[in-house]
Amino acid sequence: MWDLARRVLRPLASRKVRVALATVLSAYAAEVGLGIGEELVLTILGVGAALILGIAHEDAAARLREARR
């Protein structure tokens, strides 16, 4: 039981996964009709994508620094 819980929750340790989850949840909130406009959803999706790309760039730079040592 604990092993299953760890497997399910382990991806949440990643910043990229948390940003993606928040981004997708905001898009679904607009779809359900919580009064979020289309422009706000597109802004949230754009910022989420930019954050994920920034985190990936940061991670790649850290790996490169480690490889040079």
N, CA, C, O and CB atoms as a CASP TS submission, in Angstrom:
PFRMAT TS
TARGET T0000
AUTHOR 0000-0000-0000
METHOD Language model
MODEL 1
PARENT N/A
ATOM      1  N   MET     1       0.821  -1.190   0.000  1.00  0.00           N
ATOM      2  CA  MET     1       0.000   0.000   0.000  1.00  0.00           C
ATOM      3  C   MET     1       0.875   1.267   0.000  1.00  0.00           C
ATOM      4  O   MET     1       0.644   2.182  -0.791  1.00  0.00           O
ATOM      5  CB  MET     1      -0.940  -0.009   1.213  1.00  0.00           C
ATOM      6  N   TRP     2       1.884   1.316   0.896  1.00  0.00           N
ATOM      7  CA  TRP     2       2.769   2.477   0.955  1.00  0.00           C
ATOM      8  C   TRP     2       3.597   2.606  -0.319  1.00  0.00           C
ATOM      9  O   TRP     2       3.893   3.711  -0.773  1.00  0.00           O
ATOM     10  CB  TRP     2       3.690   2.383   2.172  1.00  0.00           C
ATOM     11  N   ASP     3       3.963   1.464  -0.883  1.00  0.00           N
ATOM     12  CA  ASP     3       4.745   1.488  -2.119  1.00  0.00           C
ATOM     13  C   ASP     3       3.936   2.135  -3.247  1.00  0.00           C
ATOM     14  O   ASP     3       4.467   2.932  -4.021  1.00  0.00           O
ATOM     15  CB  ASP     3       5.176   0.055  -2.517  1.00  0.00           C
ATOM     16  N   LEU     4       2.672   1.793  -3.332  1.00  0.00           N
ATOM     17  CA  LEU     4       1.794   2.383  -4.348  1.00  0.00           C
ATOM     18  C   LEU     4       1.653   3.891  -4.123  1.00  0.00           C
ATOM     19  O   LEU     4       1.709   4.667  -5.077  1.00  0.00           O
ATOM     20  CB  LEU     4       0.401   1.705  -4.323  1.00  0.00           C
ATOM     21  N   ALA     5       1.472   4.304  -2.879  1.00  0.00           N
ATOM     22  CA  ALA     5       1.352   5.731  -2.570  1.00  0.00           C
ATOM     23  C   ALA     5       2.634   6.475  -2.945  1.00  0.00           C
ATOM     24  O   ALA     5       2.574   7.576  -3.492  1.00  0.00           O
ATOM     25  CB  ALA     5       1.037   5.936  -1.073  1.00  0.00           C
ATOM     26  N   ARG     6       3.790   5.879  -2.654  1.00  0.00           N
ATOM     27  CA  ARG     6       5.060   6.510  -3.023  1.00  0.00           C
ATOM     28  C   ARG     6       5.203   6.636  -4.529  1.00  0.00           C
ATOM     29  O   ARG     6       5.676   7.660  -5.022  1.00  0.00           O
ATOM     30  CB  ARG     6       6.230   5.716  -2.460  1.00  0.00           C
ATOM     31  N   ARG     7       4.798   5.609  -5.265  1.00  0.00           N
ATOM     32  CA  ARG     7       4.886   5.656  -6.727  1.00  0.00           C
ATOM     33  C   ARG     7       3.983   6.728  -7.309  1.00  0.00           C
ATOM     34  O   ARG     7       4.345   7.394  -8.279  1.00  0.00           O
ATOM     35  CB  ARG     7       4.527   4.303  -7.323  1.00  0.00           C
ATOM     36  N   VAL     8       2.817   6.893  -6.722  1.00  0.00           N
ATOM     37  CA  VAL     8       1.874   7.885  -7.230  1.00  0.00           C
ATOM     38  C   VAL     8       2.342   9.294  -6.888  1.00  0.00           C
ATOM     39  O   VAL     8       2.202  10.205  -7.704  1.00  0.00           O
ATOM     40  CB  VAL     8       0.470   7.638  -6.659  1.00  0.00           C
ATOM     41  N   LEU     9       2.893   9.485  -5.699  1.00  0.00           N
ATOM     42  CA  LEU     9       3.266  10.817  -5.239  1.00  0.00           C
ATOM     43  C   LEU     9       4.683  11.236  -5.624  1.00  0.00           C
ATOM     44  O   LEU     9       5.004  12.423  -5.564  1.00  0.00           O
ATOM     45  CB  LEU     9       3.122  10.884  -3.760  1.00  0.00           C
ATOM     46  N   ARG    10       5.533  10.295  -6.015  1.00  0.00           N
ATOM     47  CA  ARG    10       6.920  10.613  -6.357  1.00  0.00           C
ATOM     48  C   ARG    10       7.052  11.668  -7.458  1.00  0.00           C
ATOM     49  O   ARG    10       7.916  12.538  -7.345  1.00  0.00           O
ATOM     50  CB  ARG    10       7.629   9.358  -6.784  1.00  0.00           C
ATOM     51  N   PRO    11       6.237  11.633  -8.518  1.00  0.00           N
ATOM     52  CA  PRO    11       6.389  12.669  -9.550  1.00  0.00           C
ATOM     53  C   PRO    11       6.114  14.083  -9.045  1.00  0.00           C
ATOM     54  O   PRO    11       6.588  15.048  -9.643  1.00  0.00           O
ATOM     55  CB  PRO    11       5.469  12.372 -10.700  1.00  0.00           C
ATOM     56  N   LEU    12       5.367  14.223  -7.968  1.00  0.00           N
ATOM     57  CA  LEU    12       5.071  15.553  -7.441  1.00  0.00           C
ATOM     58  C   LEU    12       6.300  16.235  -6.839  1.00  0.00           C
ATOM     59  O   LEU    12       6.252  17.424  -6.524  1.00  0.00           O
ATOM     60  CB  LEU    12       3.982  15.460  -6.398  1.00  0.00           C
ATOM     61  N   ALA    13       7.382  15.507  -6.678  1.00  0.00           N
ATOM     62  CA  ALA    13       8.623  16.105  -6.191  1.00  0.00           C
ATOM     63  C   ALA    13       9.268  16.970  -7.278  1.00  0.00           C
ATOM     64  O   ALA    13      10.096  17.831  -6.979  1.00  0.00           O
ATOM     65  CB  ALA    13       9.603  15.009  -5.728  1.00  0.00           C
ATOM     66  N   SER    14       8.892  16.742  -8.523  1.00  0.00           N
ATOM     67  CA  SER    14       9.449  17.495  -9.647  1.00  0.00           C
ATOM     68  C   SER    14       8.739  18.837  -9.798  1.00  0.00           C
ATOM     69  O   SER    14       7.510  18.902  -9.801  1.00  0.00           O
ATOM     70  CB  SER    14       9.336  16.684 -10.950  1.00  0.00           C
ATOM     71  N   ARG    15       9.524  19.908  -9.924  1.00  0.00           N
ATOM     72  CA  ARG    15       8.925  21.231 -10.131  1.00  0.00           C
ATOM     73  C   ARG    15       8.176  21.290 -11.453  1.00  0.00           C
ATOM     74  O   ARG    15       7.128  21.928 -11.550  1.00  0.00           O
ATOM     75  CB  ARG    15      10.003  22.322 -10.092  1.00  0.00           C
ATOM     76  N   LYS    16       8.711  20.625 -12.468  1.00  0.00           N
ATOM     77  CA  LYS    16       8.050  20.647 -13.778  1.00  0.00           C
ATOM     78  C   LYS    16       6.671  19.996 -13.712  1.00  0.00           C
ATOM     79  O   LYS    16       5.724  20.486 -14.327  1.00  0.00           O
ATOM     80  CB  LYS    16       8.917  19.934 -14.826  1.00  0.00           C
ATOM     81  N   VAL    17       6.555  18.908 -12.979  1.00  0.00           N
ATOM     82  CA  VAL    17       5.268  18.215 -12.853  1.00  0.00           C
ATOM     83  C   VAL    17       4.278  19.089 -12.098  1.00  0.00           C
ATOM     84  O   VAL    17       3.108  19.162 -12.473  1.00  0.00           O
ATOM     85  CB  VAL    17       5.441  16.856 -12.134  1.00  0.00           C
ATOM     86  N   ARG    18       4.732  19.754 -11.040  1.00  0.00           N
ATOM     87  CA  ARG    18       3.818  20.613 -10.277  1.00  0.00           C
ATOM     88  C   ARG    18       3.331  21.788 -11.113  1.00  0.00           C
ATOM     89  O   ARG    18       2.156  22.148 -11.036  1.00  0.00           O
ATOM     90  CB  ARG    18       4.504  21.127  -9.010  1.00  0.00           C
ATOM     91  N   VAL    19       4.208  22.393 -11.910  1.00  0.00           N
ATOM     92  CA  VAL    19       3.798  23.504 -12.771  1.00  0.00           C
ATOM     93  C   VAL    19       2.825  23.007 -13.833  1.00  0.00           C
ATOM     94  O   VAL    19       1.818  23.659 -14.110  1.00  0.00           O
ATOM     95  CB  VAL    19       5.027  24.169 -13.433  1.00  0.00           C
ATOM     96  N   ALA    20       3.121  21.867 -14.421  1.00  0.00           N
ATOM     97  CA  ALA    20       2.229  21.312 -15.441  1.00  0.00           C
ATOM     98  C   ALA    20       0.855  20.998 -14.847  1.00  0.00           C
ATOM     99  O   ALA    20      -0.170  21.267 -15.474  1.00  0.00           O
ATOM    100  CB  ALA    20       2.844  20.041 -16.061  1.00  0.00           C
ATOM    101  N   LEU    21       0.833  20.439 -13.657  1.00  0.00           N
ATOM    102  CA  LEU    21      -0.433  20.110 -13.003  1.00  0.00           C
ATOM    103  C   LEU    21      -1.248  21.367 -12.724  1.00  0.00           C
ATOM    104  O   LEU    21      -2.452  21.388 -12.978  1.00  0.00           O
ATOM    105  CB  LEU    21      -0.180  19.348 -11.698  1.00  0.00           C
ATOM    106  N   ALA    22      -0.617  22.404 -12.211  1.00  0.00           N
ATOM    107  CA  ALA    22      -1.318  23.656 -11.937  1.00  0.00           C
ATOM    108  C   ALA    22      -1.829  24.293 -13.224  1.00  0.00           C
ATOM    109  O   ALA    22      -2.924  24.856 -13.252  1.00  0.00           O
ATOM    110  CB  ALA    22      -0.399  24.630 -11.197  1.00  0.00           C
ATOM    111  N   THR    23      -1.038  24.205 -14.282  1.00  0.00           N
ATOM    112  CA  THR    23      -1.434  24.778 -15.562  1.00  0.00           C
ATOM    113  C   THR    23      -2.649  24.051 -16.132  1.00  0.00           C
ATOM    114  O   THR    23      -3.599  24.684 -16.592  1.00  0.00           O
ATOM    115  CB  THR    23      -0.269  24.720 -16.554  1.00  0.00           C
ATOM    116  N   VAL    24      -2.616  22.746 -16.099  1.00  0.00           N
ATOM    117  CA  VAL    24      -3.736  21.959 -16.629  1.00  0.00           C
ATOM    118  C   VAL    24      -4.990  22.161 -15.771  1.00  0.00           C
ATOM    119  O   VAL    24      -6.095  22.263 -16.306  1.00  0.00           O
ATOM    120  CB  VAL    24      -3.362  20.456 -16.685  1.00  0.00           C
ATOM    121  N   LEU    25      -4.826  22.217 -14.460  1.00  0.00           N
ATOM    122  CA  LEU    25      -5.983  22.450 -13.586  1.00  0.00           C
ATOM    123  C   LEU    25      -6.632  23.802 -13.853  1.00  0.00           C
ATOM    124  O   LEU    25      -7.856  23.918 -13.796  1.00  0.00           O
ATOM    125  CB  LEU    25      -5.564  22.361 -12.122  1.00  0.00           C
ATOM    126  N   SER    26      -5.842  24.811 -14.140  1.00  0.00           N
ATOM    127  CA  SER    26      -6.428  26.115 -14.447  1.00  0.00           C
ATOM    128  C   SER    26      -7.202  26.073 -15.767  1.00  0.00           C
ATOM    129  O   SER    26      -8.246  26.712 -15.898  1.00  0.00           O
ATOM    130  CB  SER    26      -5.332  27.190 -14.511  1.00  0.00           C
ATOM    131  N   ALA    27      -6.699  25.336 -16.722  1.00  0.00           N
ATOM    132  CA  ALA    27      -7.414  25.198 -17.995  1.00  0.00           C
ATOM    133  C   ALA    27      -8.734  24.462 -17.792  1.00  0.00           C
ATOM    134  O   ALA    27      -9.750  24.843 -18.374  1.00  0.00           O
ATOM    135  CB  ALA    27      -6.543  24.455 -19.029  1.00  0.00           C
ATOM    136  N   TYR    28      -8.730  23.415 -16.976  1.00  0.00           N
ATOM    137  CA  TYR    28      -9.976  22.708 -16.685  1.00  0.00           C
ATOM    138  C   TYR    28     -10.946  23.574 -15.885  1.00  0.00           C
ATOM    139  O   TYR    28     -12.159  23.469 -16.067  1.00  0.00           O
ATOM    140  CB  TYR    28      -9.683  21.420 -15.924  1.00  0.00           C
ATOM    141  N   ALA    29     -10.427  24.429 -15.003  1.00  0.00           N
ATOM    142  CA  ALA    29     -11.295  25.324 -14.230  1.00  0.00           C
ATOM    143  C   ALA    29     -12.054  26.255 -15.164  1.00  0.00           C
ATOM    144  O   ALA    29     -13.231  26.539 -14.939  1.00  0.00           O
ATOM    145  CB  ALA    29     -10.471  26.143 -13.209  1.00  0.00           C
ATOM    146  N   ALA    30     -11.403  26.721 -16.187  1.00  0.00           N
ATOM    147  CA  ALA    30     -12.073  27.573 -17.167  1.00  0.00           C
ATOM    148  C   ALA    30     -13.105  26.786 -17.954  1.00  0.00           C
ATOM    149  O   ALA    30     -14.174  27.303 -18.281  1.00  0.00           O
ATOM    150  CB  ALA    30     -11.056  28.200 -18.120  1.00  0.00           C
ATOM    151  N   GLU    31     -12.788  25.544 -18.255  1.00  0.00           N
ATOM    152  CA  GLU    31     -13.702  24.689 -19.013  1.00  0.00           C
ATOM    153  C   GLU    31     -14.971  24.392 -18.219  1.00  0.00           C
ATOM    154  O   GLU    31     -16.063  24.316 -18.782  1.00  0.00           O
ATOM    155  CB  GLU    31     -13.008  23.380 -19.399  1.00  0.00           C
ATOM    156  N   VAL    32     -14.815  24.227 -16.911  1.00  0.00           N
ATOM    157  CA  VAL    32     -15.959  23.920 -16.049  1.00  0.00           C
ATOM    158  C   VAL    32     -16.857  25.142 -15.894  1.00  0.00           C
ATOM    159  O   VAL    32     -18.050  25.010 -15.618  1.00  0.00           O
ATOM    160  CB  VAL    32     -15.483  23.433 -14.667  1.00  0.00           C
ATOM    161  N   GLY    33     -16.294  26.311 -16.070  1.00  0.00           N
ATOM    162  CA  GLY    33     -17.101  27.516 -16.001  1.00  0.00           C
ATOM    163  C   GLY    33     -16.928  28.294 -14.715  1.00  0.00           C
ATOM    164  O   GLY    33     -17.909  28.794 -14.165  1.00  0.00           O
ATOM    165  N   LEU    34     -15.720  28.408 -14.226  1.00  0.00           N
ATOM    166  CA  LEU    34     -15.477  29.150 -12.997  1.00  0.00           C
ATOM    167  C   LEU    34     -15.235  30.633 -13.255  1.00  0.00           C
ATOM    168  O   LEU    34     -14.685  31.330 -12.402  1.00  0.00           O
ATOM    169  CB  LEU    34     -14.295  28.559 -12.265  1.00  0.00           C
ATOM    170  N   GLY    35     -15.633  31.108 -14.398  1.00  0.00           N
ATOM    171  CA  GLY    35     -15.540  32.529 -14.691  1.00  0.00           C
ATOM    172  C   GLY    35     -14.162  33.003 -15.095  1.00  0.00           C
ATOM    173  O   GLY    35     -13.864  34.194 -15.002  1.00  0.00           O
ATOM    174  N   ILE    36     -13.334  32.106 -15.536  1.00  0.00           N
ATOM    175  CA  ILE    36     -11.996  32.477 -16.003  1.00  0.00           C
ATOM    176  C   ILE    36     -12.081  32.704 -17.503  1.00  0.00           C
ATOM    177  O   ILE    36     -12.536  31.834 -18.245  1.00  0.00           O
ATOM    178  CB  ILE    36     -10.927  31.373 -15.653  1.00  0.00           C
ATOM    179  N   GLY    37     -11.644  33.866 -17.943  1.00  0.00           N
ATOM    180  CA  GLY    37     -11.718  34.206 -19.362  1.00  0.00           C
ATOM    181  C   GLY    37     -10.680  33.475 -20.197  1.00  0.00           C
ATOM    182  O   GLY    37      -9.701  32.931 -19.686  1.00  0.00           O
ATOM    183  N   GLU    38     -10.929  33.484 -21.488  1.00  0.00           N
ATOM    184  CA  GLU    38     -10.034  32.790 -22.420  1.00  0.00           C
ATOM    185  C   GLU    38      -8.634  33.400 -22.412  1.00  0.00           C
ATOM    186  O   GLU    38      -7.636  32.683 -22.490  1.00  0.00           O
ATOM    187  CB  GLU    38     -10.611  32.830 -23.837  1.00  0.00           C
ATOM    188  N   GLU    39      -8.566  34.724 -22.319  1.00  0.00           N
ATOM    189  CA  GLU    39      -7.255  35.384 -22.301  1.00  0.00           C
ATOM    190  C   GLU    39      -6.447  34.989 -21.077  1.00  0.00           C
ATOM    191  O   GLU    39      -5.235  34.792 -21.167  1.00  0.00           O
ATOM    192  CB  GLU    39      -7.422  36.899 -22.339  1.00  0.00           C
ATOM    193  N   LEU    40      -7.114  34.871 -19.926  1.00  0.00           N
ATOM    194  CA  LEU    40      -6.418  34.472 -18.704  1.00  0.00           C
ATOM    195  C   LEU    40      -5.919  33.033 -18.813  1.00  0.00           C
ATOM    196  O   LEU    40      -4.812  32.725 -18.374  1.00  0.00           O
ATOM    197  CB  LEU    40      -7.340  34.624 -17.483  1.00  0.00           C
ATOM    198  N   VAL    41      -6.726  32.160 -19.392  1.00  0.00           N
ATOM    199  CA  VAL    41      -6.306  30.765 -19.570  1.00  0.00           C
ATOM    200  C   VAL    41      -5.085  30.698 -20.482  1.00  0.00           C
ATOM    201  O   VAL    41      -4.133  29.974 -20.194  1.00  0.00           O
ATOM    202  CB  VAL    41      -7.463  29.913 -20.153  1.00  0.00           C
ATOM    203  N   LEU    42      -5.109  31.444 -21.571  1.00  0.00           N
ATOM    204  CA  LEU    42      -3.965  31.444 -22.476  1.00  0.00           C
ATOM    205  C   LEU    42      -2.726  32.024 -21.797  1.00  0.00           C
ATOM    206  O   LEU    42      -1.613  31.558 -22.039  1.00  0.00           O
ATOM    207  CB  LEU    42      -4.291  32.237 -23.742  1.00  0.00           C
ATOM    208  N   THR    43      -2.909  33.024 -20.961  1.00  0.00           N
ATOM    209  CA  THR    43      -1.785  33.587 -20.215  1.00  0.00           C
ATOM    210  C   THR    43      -1.207  32.556 -19.258  1.00  0.00           C
ATOM    211  O   THR    43       0.010  32.389 -19.175  1.00  0.00           O
ATOM    212  CB  THR    43      -2.222  34.839 -19.444  1.00  0.00           C
ATOM    213  N   ILE    44      -2.083  31.865 -18.535  1.00  0.00           N
ATOM    214  CA  ILE    44      -1.631  30.835 -17.594  1.00  0.00           C
ATOM    215  C   ILE    44      -0.908  29.717 -18.329  1.00  0.00           C
ATOM    216  O   ILE    44       0.134  29.248 -17.871  1.00  0.00           O
ATOM    217  CB  ILE    44      -2.821  30.265 -16.802  1.00  0.00           C
ATOM    218  N   LEU    45      -1.443  29.288 -19.453  1.00  0.00           N
ATOM    219  CA  LEU    45      -0.793  28.229 -20.232  1.00  0.00           C
ATOM    220  C   LEU    45       0.566  28.690 -20.754  1.00  0.00           C
ATOM    221  O   LEU    45       1.528  27.921 -20.740  1.00  0.00           O
ATOM    222  CB  LEU    45      -1.690  27.798 -21.405  1.00  0.00           C
ATOM    223  N   GLY    46       0.651  29.929 -21.211  1.00  0.00           N
ATOM    224  CA  GLY    46       1.931  30.454 -21.700  1.00  0.00           C
ATOM    225  C   GLY    46       2.972  30.558 -20.597  1.00  0.00           C
ATOM    226  O   GLY    46       4.130  30.189 -20.786  1.00  0.00           O
ATOM    227  N   VAL    47       2.551  31.063 -19.445  1.00  0.00           N
ATOM    228  CA  VAL    47       3.477  31.176 -18.324  1.00  0.00           C
ATOM    229  C   VAL    47       3.903  29.789 -17.839  1.00  0.00           C
ATOM    230  O   VAL    47       5.067  29.577 -17.502  1.00  0.00           O
ATOM    231  CB  VAL    47       2.835  31.973 -17.173  1.00  0.00           C
ATOM    232  N   GLY    48       2.967  28.858 -17.806  1.00  0.00           N
ATOM    233  CA  GLY    48       3.301  27.482 -17.403  1.00  0.00           C
ATOM    234  C   GLY    48       4.311  26.852 -18.334  1.00  0.00           C
ATOM    235  O   GLY    48       5.266  26.216 -17.889  1.00  0.00           O
ATOM    236  N   ALA    49       4.100  27.029 -19.636  1.00  0.00           N
ATOM    237  CA  ALA    49       5.050  26.475 -20.611  1.00  0.00           C
ATOM    238  C   ALA    49       6.415  27.132 -20.470  1.00  0.00           C
ATOM    239  O   ALA    49       7.440  26.457 -20.556  1.00  0.00           O
ATOM    240  CB  ALA    49       4.525  26.659 -22.046  1.00  0.00           C
ATOM    241  N   ALA    50       6.436  28.446 -20.254  1.00  0.00           N
ATOM    242  CA  ALA    50       7.708  29.144 -20.083  1.00  0.00           C
ATOM    243  C   ALA    50       8.435  28.683 -18.820  1.00  0.00           C
ATOM    244  O   ALA    50       9.655  28.523 -18.827  1.00  0.00           O
ATOM    245  CB  ALA    50       7.478  30.655 -20.032  1.00  0.00           C
ATOM    246  N   LEU    51       7.695  28.473 -17.749  1.00  0.00           N
ATOM    247  CA  LEU    51       8.307  27.988 -16.515  1.00  0.00           C
ATOM    248  C   LEU    51       8.905  26.602 -16.700  1.00  0.00           C
ATOM    249  O   LEU    51      10.019  26.335 -16.248  1.00  0.00           O
ATOM    250  CB  LEU    51       7.284  27.966 -15.389  1.00  0.00           C
ATOM    251  N   ILE    52       8.171  25.728 -17.360  1.00  0.00           N
ATOM    252  CA  ILE    52       8.670  24.369 -17.585  1.00  0.00           C
ATOM    253  C   ILE    52       9.938  24.399 -18.431  1.00  0.00           C
ATOM    254  O   ILE    52      10.899  23.688 -18.138  1.00  0.00           O
ATOM    255  CB  ILE    52       7.593  23.503 -18.268  1.00  0.00           C
ATOM    256  N   LEU    53       9.942  25.221 -19.482  1.00  0.00           N
ATOM    257  CA  LEU    53      11.143  25.332 -20.309  1.00  0.00           C
ATOM    258  C   LEU    53      12.305  25.935 -19.534  1.00  0.00           C
ATOM    259  O   LEU    53      13.449  25.509 -19.701  1.00  0.00           O
ATOM    260  CB  LEU    53      10.857  26.173 -21.545  1.00  0.00           C
ATOM    261  N   GLY    54      12.025  26.917 -18.691  1.00  0.00           N
ATOM    262  CA  GLY    54      13.077  27.520 -17.869  1.00  0.00           C
ATOM    263  C   GLY    54      13.666  26.536 -16.883  1.00  0.00           C
ATOM    264  O   GLY    54      14.881  26.501 -16.687  1.00  0.00           O
ATOM    265  N   ILE    55      12.816  25.734 -16.261  1.00  0.00           N
ATOM    266  CA  ILE    55      13.290  24.725 -15.315  1.00  0.00           C
ATOM    267  C   ILE    55      14.134  23.680 -16.046  1.00  0.00           C
ATOM    268  O   ILE    55      15.171  23.252 -15.539  1.00  0.00           O
ATOM    269  CB  ILE    55      12.096  24.048 -14.590  1.00  0.00           C
ATOM    270  N   ALA    56      13.694  23.273 -17.228  1.00  0.00           N
ATOM    271  CA  ALA    56      14.457  22.292 -18.004  1.00  0.00           C
ATOM    272  C   ALA    56      15.824  22.858 -18.391  1.00  0.00           C
ATOM    273  O   ALA    56      16.831  22.151 -18.349  1.00  0.00           O
ATOM    274  CB  ALA    56      13.674  21.874 -19.268  1.00  0.00           C
ATOM    275  N   HIS    57      15.850  24.132 -18.765  1.00  0.00           N
ATOM    276  CA  HIS    57      17.121  24.782 -19.118  1.00  0.00           C
ATOM    277  C   HIS    57      18.044  24.835 -17.902  1.00  0.00           C
ATOM    278  O   HIS    57      19.240  24.561 -18.008  1.00  0.00           O
ATOM    279  CB  HIS    57      16.873  26.214 -19.665  1.00  0.00           C
ATOM    280  N   GLU    58      17.481  25.187 -16.754  1.00  0.00           N
ATOM    281  CA  GLU    58      18.259  25.243 -15.515  1.00  0.00           C
ATOM    282  C   GLU    58      18.811  23.865 -15.142  1.00  0.00           C
ATOM    283  O   GLU    58      19.966  23.742 -14.735  1.00  0.00           O
ATOM    284  CB  GLU    58      17.395  25.791 -14.370  1.00  0.00           C
ATOM    285  N   ASP    59      17.979  22.836 -15.284  1.00  0.00           N
ATOM    286  CA  ASP    59      18.423  21.474 -14.979  1.00  0.00           C
ATOM    287  C   ASP    59      19.537  21.021 -15.918  1.00  0.00           C
ATOM    288  O   ASP    59      20.492  20.370 -15.493  1.00  0.00           O
ATOM    289  CB  ASP    59      17.248  20.506 -15.066  1.00  0.00           C
ATOM    290  N   ALA    60      19.407  21.368 -17.191  1.00  0.00           N
ATOM    291  CA  ALA    60      20.434  20.982 -18.163  1.00  0.00           C
ATOM    292  C   ALA    60      21.758  21.683 -17.857  1.00  0.00           C
ATOM    293  O   ALA    60      22.827  21.085 -17.983  1.00  0.00           O
ATOM    294  CB  ALA    60      19.974  21.318 -19.597  1.00  0.00           C
ATOM    295  N   ALA    61      21.681  22.936 -17.461  1.00  0.00           N
ATOM    296  CA  ALA    61      22.908  23.666 -17.124  1.00  0.00           C
ATOM    297  C   ALA    61      23.576  23.067 -15.888  1.00  0.00           C
ATOM    298  O   ALA    61      24.803  22.983 -15.822  1.00  0.00           O
ATOM    299  CB  ALA    61      22.600  25.157 -16.887  1.00  0.00           C
ATOM    300  N   ALA    62      22.778  22.656 -14.921  1.00  0.00           N
ATOM    301  CA  ALA    62      23.333  22.039 -13.714  1.00  0.00           C
ATOM    302  C   ALA    62      24.018  20.710 -14.059  1.00  0.00           C
ATOM    303  O   ALA    62      25.090  20.408 -13.536  1.00  0.00           O
ATOM    304  CB  ALA    62      22.220  21.814 -12.659  1.00  0.00           C
ATOM    305  N   ARG    63      23.396  19.925 -14.935  1.00  0.00           N
ATOM    306  CA  ARG    63      23.998  18.652 -15.344  1.00  0.00           C
ATOM    307  C   ARG    63      25.307  18.899 -16.104  1.00  0.00           C
ATOM    308  O   ARG    63      26.273  18.154 -15.941  1.00  0.00           O
ATOM    309  CB  ARG    63      23.010  17.841 -16.224  1.00  0.00           C
ATOM    310  N   LEU    64      25.333  19.927 -16.915  1.00  0.00           N
ATOM    311  CA  LEU    64      26.541  20.252 -17.673  1.00  0.00           C
ATOM    312  C   LEU    64      27.668  20.676 -16.728  1.00  0.00           C
ATOM    313  O   LEU    64      28.817  20.273 -16.905  1.00  0.00           O
ATOM    314  CB  LEU    64      26.253  21.369 -18.699  1.00  0.00           C
ATOM    315  N   ARG    65      27.334  21.490 -15.725  1.00  0.00           N
ATOM    316  CA  ARG    65      28.348  21.887 -14.734  1.00  0.00           C
ATOM    317  C   ARG    65      28.886  20.677 -13.987  1.00  0.00           C
ATOM    318  O   ARG    65      30.087  20.598 -13.733  1.00  0.00           O
ATOM    319  CB  ARG    65      27.762  22.898 -13.736  1.00  0.00           C
ATOM    320  N   GLU    66      28.029  19.744 -13.632  1.00  0.00           N
ATOM    321  CA  GLU    66      28.449  18.534 -12.923  1.00  0.00           C
ATOM    322  C   GLU    66      29.338  17.665 -13.818  1.00  0.00           C
ATOM    323  O   GLU    66      30.303  17.067 -13.343  1.00  0.00           O
ATOM    324  CB  GLU    66      27.216  17.729 -12.452  1.00  0.00           C
ATOM    325  N   ALA    67      29.012  17.599 -15.104  1.00  0.00           N
ATOM    326  CA  ALA    67      29.798  16.762 -16.021  1.00  0.00           C
ATOM    327  C   ALA    67      31.197  17.336 -16.237  1.00  0.00           C
ATOM    328  O   ALA    67      32.141  16.594 -16.505  1.00  0.00           O
ATOM    329  CB  ALA    67      29.076  16.624 -17.372  1.00  0.00           C
ATOM    330  N   ARG    68      31.328  18.656 -16.119  1.00  0.00           N
ATOM    331  CA  ARG    68      32.632  19.285 -16.321  1.00  0.00           C
ATOM    332  C   ARG    68      33.553  19.117 -15.132  1.00  0.00           C
ATOM    333  O   ARG    68      34.758  19.331 -15.262  1.00  0.00           O
ATOM    334  CB  ARG    68      32.459  20.744 -16.614  1.00  0.00           C
ATOM    335  N   ARG    69      33.038  18.749 -14.000  1.00  0.00           N
ATOM    336  CA  ARG    69      33.862  18.572 -12.803  1.00  0.00           C
ATOM    337  C   ARG    69      34.656  17.322 -12.844  1.00  0.00           C
ATOM    338  O   ARG    69      35.400  17.032 -11.907  1.00  0.00           O
ATOM    339  CB  ARG    69      33.024  18.574 -11.583  1.00  0.00           C
TER
END
